[in-house]
Structure formats: structure tokens, C-alpha cells
Amino acid sequence: MASALLSIARFLPSQKADSEQTGCFGNLRSSFHGKLLCNPSPMRTQISRIQVGSRIAVVASVLGRRAQKKETVIPDPDYRIPIVLLGVAGGLAYTDNFVPAVPVGLLGLLLLFQTTRVRFVFDGQALEVKVGEQLEESGENVFVGGKNRWKYSTFVNWELWWPNFPILVYFKETQTKPEGQIHFFPVIFNGKQLYDVMVERAGPSKTSAPK
């Protein structure tokens, strides 16, 4: 009888062995139906919590970067400058001053045409000049060469003349050439929108500010 009991005991898994092998059966209990109840070990629970916390941190980081992404801003067109120029040209022609009236009128017509098609596009990284309703690329700059796209990080300074009735926008950047390249554009866009987005993306201007 003792020999038989010893033989049976060899084939029965001990509670300690199961606990060490699986790490899951720390407290074994038999139910009425013979099902085993398993309590997870503290070590495995802690590892699971660390893994879940890491996943949450990664997701939060990705969502944070997406939330910080700046939207594209396109200032509205402003026809005041070409209208003023055409009005001045008309007044000069009315007083028989045709010599100055012609160039002023031509400039007004050119700016009127450009106002309908040229757009300043401020994306998350750079200012780009585009044309048309489909915002097509404007090609190379006819004066200094290169693409009409400049990163905000290369802006040295910019100005808006004059803030109450903006006529010109100026900025200097080091992307085109290391010593700096100056650009002038007529303000054929909403001056307030243009100023606000320039301050946000390129930093405050040194001297100009709308009143």
C-alpha cells in the first residue's frame, strides 16, 4: 500500500512546482466541477501595467504632434491698391496728364490681374507663392531664381508698409543665398490676415505693426 501511494505521488504535480513553472497558479483551488482557478502573479501584473502605460504614452505623443501641426493659411485677396491706382490714372487722364496716367493705369491693371490669381500660401513650414484657383506652383523666381517657397526658419526680418493701409510687404531670407536675399511684394492680400500669420509663423517684425 505504501509503495502504491508513493508511485501515485510521483505522477501528481505539486502546487509549488506548478507555481514555479507557470507563474500563474500561485493559489490553486478546486471547484466543485474540478475547474482550476488561476491568480496572476504580481510580477506579471506589474509588467502588463508598464506595457499599457507605454502604449498610452506613445499614442498621446502622436496625438500631441498632430494637434500641434499648423494649418495652412491663405490670406484673402484685397483689391484696394489696384482700384486706387486706376482711380489715380483716371483722374490724371481727366486733367489731360496722359504721360503719368499711362504707366499708373498699366500698373493698376497689372496688380488687378495679379490680385485675381496670385496667392500667398502659409503652410506649417514655409511661405509659398502659388497661382490660380487650384493653387498651382508659380515656377522659379524671375529675379533671383529658385522656387518661390521660403522656410520661416530662414527669415531674418520682415516688414509691412504701411500697416494702416499696407502697400508693400518685405522680408529677408537666407535660403536663397547665405548672405540674405530681400523680397518685395505688393500687398494685394488682406493686410491684417497677412500680418497676423507672419507674426505667428515668422516671429514679430522689428518695426511694423498694425494700429
Phi and psi in degrees as GROMACS dihedral restraints (atoms count N, CA, C in turn):
[ dihedral_restraints ]
;  ai    aj    ak    al  type     phi  dphi    fc
    3     4     5     6     1   -62.8    20    10
    4     5     6     7     1   -37.8    20    10
    6     7     8     9     1   -65.0    20    10
    7     8     9    10     1   -37.9    20    10
    9    10    11    12     1   -67.0    20    10
   10    11    12    13     1   -41.6    20    10
   12    13    14    15     1   -63.9    20    10
   13    14    15    16     1   -39.7    20    10
   15    16    17    18     1   -64.1    20    10
   16    17    18    19     1   -38.1    20    10
   18    19    20    21     1   -65.6    20    10
   19    20    21    22     1   -41.3    20    10
   21    22    23    24     1   -65.5    20    10
   22    23    24    25     1   -40.0    20    10
   24    25    26    27     1   -62.9    20    10
   25    26    27    28     1   -29.7    20    10
   27    28    29    30     1   -66.0    20    10
   28    29    30    31     1   -32.4    20    10
   30    31    32    33     1   -91.3    20    10
   31    32    33    34     1    -9.4    20    10
   33    34    35    36     1   -88.8    20    10
   34    35    36    37     1   123.5    20    10
   36    37    38    39     1   -67.6    20    10
   37    38    39    40     1   133.3    20    10
   39    40    41    42     1   -78.5    20    10
   40    41    42    43     1   154.7    20    10
   42    43    44    45     1   -63.0    20    10
   43    44    45    46     1   -37.6    20    10
   45    46    47    48     1   -69.3    20    10
   46    47    48    49     1   -39.8    20    10
   48    49    50    51     1   -65.0    20    10
   49    50    51    52     1   -45.0    20    10
   51    52    53    54     1   -59.8    20    10
   52    53    54    55     1   -41.3    20    10
   54    55    56    57     1   -64.7    20    10
   55    56    57    58     1   -38.6    20    10
   57    58    59    60     1   -74.3    20    10
   58    59    60    61     1   -34.8    20    10
   60    61    62    63     1   -76.5    20    10
   61    62    63    64     1   -43.2    20    10
   63    64    65    66     1   -98.5    20    10
   64    65    66    67     1   -25.7    20    10
   66    67    68    69     1    67.9    20    10
   67    68    69    70     1     9.8    20    10
   69    70    71    72     1  -119.2    20    10
   70    71    72    73     1   -23.6    20    10
   72    73    74    75     1  -103.4    20    10
   73    74    75    76     1    56.2    20    10
   75    76    77    78     1   -65.3    20    10
   76    77    78    79     1   -37.5    20    10
   78    79    80    81     1  -127.6    20    10
   79    80    81    82     1    99.3    20    10
   81    82    83    84     1   -89.4    20    10
   82    83    84    85     1   131.7    20    10
   84    85    86    87     1  -137.7    20    10
   85    86    87    88     1   139.5    20    10
   87    88    89    90     1  -100.3    20    10
   88    89    90    91     1   128.4    20    10
   90    91    92    93     1   -85.3    20    10
   91    92    93    94     1  -179.3    20    10
   93    94    95    96     1   -64.0    20    10
   94    95    96    97     1   -31.7    20    10
   96    97    98    99     1   -92.6    20    10
   97    98    99   100     1     4.8    20    10
   99   100   101   102     1    82.7    20    10
  100   101   102   103     1    14.7    20    10
  102   103   104   105     1   -83.6    20    10
  103   104   105   106     1   145.5    20    10
  105   106   107   108     1   -91.9    20    10
  106   107   108   109     1   137.7    20    10
  108   109   110   111     1  -103.9    20    10
  109   110   111   112     1   130.6    20    10
  111   112   113   114     1  -118.1    20    10
  112   113   114   115     1   129.1    20    10
  114   115   116   117     1  -106.8    20    10
  115   116   117   118     1   123.7    20    10
  117   118   119   120     1   -64.1    20    10
  118   119   120   121     1   147.5    20    10
  120   121   122   123     1   -73.6    20    10
  121   122   123   124     1   151.6    20    10
  123   124   125   126     1   -58.6    20    10
  124   125   126   127     1   -36.6    20    10
  126   127   128   129     1   -62.3    20    10
  127   128   129   130     1   -46.7    20    10
  129   130   131   132     1   -66.2    20    10
  130   131   132   133     1   -38.0    20    10
  132   133   134   135     1   -62.0    20    10
  133   134   135   136     1   -42.4    20    10
  135   136   137   138     1   -65.0    20    10
  136   137   138   139     1   -41.2    20    10
  138   139   140   141     1   -63.3    20    10
  139   140   141   142     1   -41.3    20    10
  141   142   143   144     1   -62.2    20    10
  142   143   144   145     1   -41.5    20    10
  144   145   146   147     1   -64.6    20    10
  145   146   147   148     1   -38.4    20    10
  147   148   149   150     1   -64.2    20    10
  148   149   150   151     1   -42.2    20    10
  150   151   152   153     1   -64.0    20    10
  151   152   153   154     1   -44.0    20    10
  153   154   155   156     1   -63.4    20    10
  154   155   156   157     1   -42.2    20    10
  156   157   158   159     1   -62.1    20    10
  157   158   159   160     1   -39.0    20    10
  159   160   161   162     1   -65.0    20    10
  160   161   162   163     1   -41.7    20    10
  162   163   164   165     1   -63.4    20    10
  163   164   165   166     1   -41.2    20    10
  165   166   167   168     1   -63.8    20    10
  166   167   168   169     1   -39.8    20    10
  168   169   170   171     1   -64.4    20    10
  169   170   171   172     1   -40.6    20    10
  171   172   173   174     1   -64.2    20    10
  172   173   174   175     1   -45.8    20    10
  174   175   176   177     1   -61.9    20    10
  175   176   177   178     1   -42.4    20    10
  177   178   179   180     1   -63.7    20    10
  178   179   180   181     1   -37.1    20    10
  180   181   182   183     1   -66.1    20    10
  181   182   183   184     1   -43.4    20    10
  183   184   185   186     1   -63.7    20    10
  184   185   186   187     1   -45.5    20    10
  186   187   188   189     1   -63.4    20    10
  187   188   189   190     1   -36.4    20    10
  189   190   191   192     1   -64.6    20    10
  190   191   192   193     1   -41.5    20    10
  192   193   194   195     1   -65.1    20    10
  193   194   195   196     1   -40.0    20    10
  195   196   197   198     1   -65.2    20    10
  196   197   198   199     1   -37.7    20    10
  198   199   200   201     1   -68.1    20    10
  199   200   201   202     1   -29.8    20    10
  201   202   203   204     1   -82.5    20    10
  202   203   204   205     1    -8.7    20    10
  204   205   206   207     1   -65.8    20    10
  205   206   207   208     1   127.3    20    10
  207   208   209   210     1   -81.4    20    10
  208   209   210   211     1   138.7    20    10
  210   211   212   213     1   -77.7    20    10
  211   212   213   214     1   159.0    20    10
  213   214   215   216     1   -78.0    20    10
  214   215   216   217     1   132.6    20    10
  216   217   218   219     1  -119.5    20    10
  217   218   219   220     1   130.9    20    10
  219   220   221   222     1  -126.9    20    10
  220   221   222   223     1   104.4    20    10
  222   223   224   225     1   -59.2    20    10
  223   224   225   226     1   145.7    20    10
  225   226   227   228     1   -67.9    20    10
  226   227   228   229     1   149.5    20    10
  228   229   230   231     1   -66.8    20    10
  229   230   231   232     1   149.5    20    10
  231   232   233   234     1  -132.8    20    10
  232   233   234   235     1   120.2    20    10
  234   235   236   237     1   -97.3    20    10
  235   236   237   238     1    10.0    20    10
  237   238   239   240     1   -64.2    20    10
  238   239   240   241     1   -44.2    20    10
  240   241   242   243     1   -62.8    20    10
  241   242   243   244     1   -51.1    20    10
  243   244   245   246     1   -62.3    20    10
  244   245   246   247     1   -34.7    20    10
  246   247   248   249     1   -66.1    20    10
  247   248   249   250     1   -42.3    20    10
  249   250   251   252     1   -62.3    20    10
  250   251   252   253     1   -44.3    20    10
  252   253   254   255     1   -63.2    20    10
  253   254   255   256     1   -42.2    20    10
  255   256   257   258     1   -66.1    20    10
  256   257   258   259     1   -35.0    20    10
  258   259   260   261     1   -66.6    20    10
  259   260   261   262     1   -41.3    20    10
  261   262   263   264     1   -63.9    20    10
  262   263   264   265     1   -42.9    20    10
  264   265   266   267     1   -62.4    20    10
  265   266   267   268     1   -39.8    20    10
  267   268   269   270     1   -64.4    20    10
  268   269   270   271     1   -40.4    20    10
  270   271   272   273     1   -65.4    20    10
  271   272   273   274     1   -40.2    20    10
  273   274   275   276     1   -65.0    20    10
  274   275   276   277     1   -41.3    20    10
  276   277   278   279     1   -66.9    20    10
  277   278   279   280     1   -34.6    20    10
  279   280   281   282     1   -65.1    20    10
  280   281   282   283     1   -31.2    20    10
  282   283   284   285     1   -96.3    20    10
  283   284   285   286     1    18.7    20    10
  285   286   287   288     1    65.0    20    10
  286   287   288   289     1    23.4    20    10
  288   289   290   291     1   -95.8    20    10
  289   290   291   292     1    70.2    20    10
  291   292   293   294     1   -74.0    20    10
  292   293   294   295     1   -27.2    20    10
  294   295   296   297     1   -62.6    20    10
  295   296   297   298     1   -51.6    20    10
  297   298   299   300     1   -76.6    20    10
  298   299   300   301     1   -24.7    20    10
  300   301   302   303     1   -64.7    20    10
  301   302   303   304     1   -36.1    20    10
  303   304   305   306     1   -64.8    20    10
  304   305   306   307     1   -54.5    20    10
  306   307   308   309     1   -64.2    20    10
  307   308   309   310     1   -37.3    20    10
  309   310   311   312     1   -64.9    20    10
  310   311   312   313     1   -41.9    20    10
  312   313   314   315     1   -65.5    20    10
  313   314   315   316     1   -40.9    20    10
  315   316   317   318     1   -64.4    20    10
  316   317   318   319     1   -39.8    20    10
  318   319   320   321     1   -63.7    20    10
  319   320   321   322     1   -41.0    20    10
  321   322   323   324     1   -62.5    20    10
  322   323   324   325     1   -41.7    20    10
  324   325   326   327     1   -65.8    20    10
  325   326   327   328     1   -39.7    20    10
  327   328   329   330     1   -62.9    20    10
  328   329   330   331     1   -46.0    20    10
  330   331   332   333     1   -67.6    20    10
  331   332   333   334     1   -33.3    20    10
  333   334   335   336     1   -62.8    20    10
  334   335   336   337     1   -43.0    20    10
  336   337   338   339     1   -65.8    20    10
  337   338   339   340     1   -44.1    20    10
  339   340   341   342     1   -65.7    20    10
  340   341   342   343     1   -33.7    20    10
  342   343   344   345     1   -63.7    20    10
  343   344   345   346     1   -30.8    20    10
  345   346   347   348     1   -77.4    20    10
  346   347   348   349     1   -17.1    20    10
  348   349   350   351     1  -125.9    20    10
  349   350   351   352     1   -30.0    20    10
  351   352   353   354     1   -86.3    20    10
  352   353   354   355     1   137.6    20    10
  354   355   356   357     1  -134.4    20    10
  355   356   357   358     1   140.1    20    10
  357   358   359   360     1   -91.1    20    10
  358   359   360   361     1   121.6    20    10
  360   361   362   363     1  -112.9    20    10
  361   362   363   364     1   115.6    20    10
  363   364   365   366     1  -102.7    20    10
  364   365   366   367     1   103.0    20    10
  366   367   368   369     1   -94.9    20    10
  367   368   369   370     1  -163.8    20    10
  369   370   371   372     1   -70.9    20    10
  370   371   372   373     1   -18.2    20    10
  372   373   374   375     1  -122.9    20    10
  373   374   375   376     1   -25.9    20    10
  375   376   377   378     1  -152.3    20    10
  376   377   378   379     1   163.3    20    10
  378   379   380   381     1   -97.6    20    10
  379   380   381   382     1   130.0    20    10
  381   382   383   384     1  -133.1    20    10
  382   383   384   385     1   139.3    20    10
  384   385   386   387     1   -92.4    20    10
  385   386   387   388     1   122.4    20    10
  387   388   389   390     1  -127.2    20    10
  388   389   390   391     1   166.2    20    10
  390   391   392   393     1  -131.4    20    10
  391   392   393   394     1   152.0    20    10
  393   394   395   396     1    81.3    20    10
  394   395   396   397     1   168.3    20    10
  396   397   398   399     1   -67.1    20    10
  397   398   399   400     1   -27.4    20    10
  399   400   401   402     1   -87.8    20    10
  400   401   402   403     1     4.3    20    10
  402   403   404   405     1    52.9    20    10
  403   404   405   406     1    57.9    20    10
  405   406   407   408     1   -80.2    20    10
  406   407   408   409     1   157.5    20    10
  408   409   410   411     1   -65.6    20    10
  409   410   411   412     1   142.9    20    10
  411   412   413   414     1   -88.2    20    10
  412   413   414   415     1     1.2    20    10
  414   415   416   417     1    79.5    20    10
  415   416   417   418     1  -161.9    20    10
  417   418   419   420     1   -79.5    20    10
  418   419   420   421     1   152.6    20    10
  420   421   422   423     1   -69.3    20    10
  421   422   423   424     1   125.7    20    10
  423   424   425   426     1   -71.9    20    10
  424   425   426   427     1   -18.3    20    10
  426   427   428   429     1   -96.3    20    10
  427   428   429   430     1   -46.2    20    10
  429   430   431   432     1  -117.6    20    10
  430   431   432   433     1    -3.7    20    10
  432   433   434   435     1    78.0    20    10
  433   434   435   436     1   172.6    20    10
  435   436   437   438     1    83.9    20    10
  436   437   438   439     1   165.9    20    10
  438   439   440   441     1   -72.5    20    10
  439   440   441   442     1   144.4    20    10
  441   442   443   444     1   -79.7    20    10
  442   443   444   445     1    61.1    20    10
  444   445   446   447     1  -146.3    20    10
  445   446   447   448     1   125.9    20    10
  447   448   449   450     1  -133.8    20    10
  448   449   450   451     1   129.8    20    10
  450   451   452   453     1   -72.7    20    10
  451   452   453   454     1   142.9    20    10
  453   454   455   456     1   -61.9    20    10
  454   455   456   457     1   -31.5    20    10
  456   457   458   459     1   -66.6    20    10
  457   458   459   460     1   -15.5    20    10
  459   460   461   462     1   -97.0    20    10
  460   461   462   463     1    -0.9    20    10
  462   463   464   465     1   -72.0    20    10
  463   464   465   466     1   126.6    20    10
  465   466   467   468     1   -89.4    20    10
  466   467   468   469     1   -45.8    20    10
  468   469   470   471     1  -161.1    20    10
  469   470   471   472     1   162.9    20    10
  471   472   473   474     1  -151.4    20    10
  472   473   474   475     1   155.2    20    10
  474   475   476   477     1  -139.9    20    10
  475   476   477   478     1   156.3    20    10
  477   478   479   480     1  -129.6    20    10
  478   479   480   481     1   111.9    20    10
  480   481   482   483     1  -111.2    20    10
  481   482   483   484     1   133.1    20    10
  483   484   485   486     1   -99.4    20    10
  484   485   486   487     1   146.8    20    10
  486   487   488   489     1   -58.9    20    10
  487   488   489   490     1   -38.8    20    10
  489   490   491   492     1   -68.7    20    10
  490   491   492   493     1   -35.0    20    10
  492   493   494   495     1  -140.3    20    10
  493   494   495   496     1    80.7    20    10
  495   496   497   498     1   -61.7    20    10
  496   497   498   499     1   129.8    20    10
  498   499   500   501     1  -107.0    20    10
  499   500   501   502     1   -47.1    20    10
  501   502   503   504     1  -130.5    20    10
  502   503   504   505     1   147.4    20    10
  504   505   506   507     1  -118.1    20    10
  505   506   507   508     1   132.6    20    10
  507   508   509   510     1  -124.3    20    10
  508   509   510   511     1   140.8    20    10
  510   511   512   513     1  -149.6    20    10
  511   512   513   514     1   152.3    20    10
  513   514   515   516     1  -120.1    20    10
  514   515   516   517     1   129.8    20    10
  516   517   518   519     1  -133.2    20    10
  517   518   519   520     1   157.1    20    10
  519   520   521   522     1  -107.2    20    10
  520   521   522   523     1    10.8    20    10
  522   523   524   525     1   -75.9    20    10
  523   524   525   526     1   -40.5    20    10
  525   526   527   528     1   -69.0    20    10
  526   527   528   529     1   -44.7    20    10
  528   529   530   531     1  -150.3    20    10
  529   530   531   532     1   146.7    20    10
  531   532   533   534     1   -59.4    20    10
  532   533   534   535     1   -34.5    20    10
  534   535   536   537     1   -75.7    20    10
  535   536   537   538     1    -8.2    20    10
  537   538   539   540     1   107.0    20    10
  538   539   540   541     1   138.2    20    10
  540   541   542   543     1  -123.9    20    10
  541   542   543   544     1   131.1    20    10
  543   544   545   546     1   -95.7    20    10
  544   545   546   547     1   139.4    20    10
  546   547   548   549     1  -129.1    20    10
  547   548   549   550     1   139.2    20    10
  549   550   551   552     1  -123.1    20    10
  550   551   552   553     1   135.1    20    10
  552   553   554   555     1  -136.3    20    10
  553   554   555   556     1   138.8    20    10
  555   556   557   558     1   -67.8    20    10
  556   557   558   559     1   141.7    20    10
  558   559   560   561     1   -82.0    20    10
  559   560   561   562     1    88.3    20    10
  561   562   563   564     1  -103.2    20    10
  562   563   564   565     1    26.7    20    10
  564   565   566   567     1  -127.7    20    10
  565   566   567   568     1   169.2    20    10
  567   568   569   570     1   -60.7    20    10
  568   569   570   571     1   114.7    20    10
  570   571   572   573     1   -62.7    20    10
  571   572   573   574     1   -39.6    20    10
  573   574   575   576     1   -66.8    20    10
  574   575   576   577     1   -45.3    20    10
  576   577   578   579     1   -62.3    20    10
  577   578   579   580     1   -41.6    20    10
  579   580   581   582     1   -62.4    20    10
  580   581   582   583     1   -45.5    20    10
  582   583   584   585     1   -63.5    20    10
  583   584   585   586     1   -46.0    20    10
  585   586   587   588     1   -61.2    20    10
  586   587   588   589     1   -43.6    20    10
  588   589   590   591     1   -73.9    20    10
  589   590   591   592     1   -31.1    20    10
  591   592   593   594     1   -66.2    20    10
  592   593   594   595     1   -41.3    20    10
  594   595   596   597     1   -62.9    20    10
  595   596   597   598     1   -42.6    20    10
  597   598   599   600     1   -67.1    20    10
  598   599   600   601     1   -43.2    20    10
  600   601   602   603     1   -92.0    20    10
  601   602   603   604     1   -36.1    20    10
  603   604   605   606     1  -109.1    20    10
  604   605   606   607     1    -2.2    20    10
  606   607   608   609     1    90.5    20    10
  607   608   609   610     1   166.1    20    10
  609   610   611   612     1   -63.2    20    10
  610   611   612   613     1   145.1    20    10
  612   613   614   615     1   -74.2    20    10
  613   614   615   616     1   152.7    20    10
  615   616   617   618     1   -73.0    20    10
  616   617   618   619     1   -33.9    20    10
  618   619   620   621     1  -128.1    20    10
  619   620   621   622     1   -33.7    20    10
  621   622   623   624     1   -89.3    20    10
  622   623   624   625     1   145.6    20    10
  624   625   626   627     1  -165.3    20    10
  625   626   627   628     1   134.1    20    10
  627   628   629   630     1   -69.1    20    10
  628   629   630   631     1   146.6    20    10
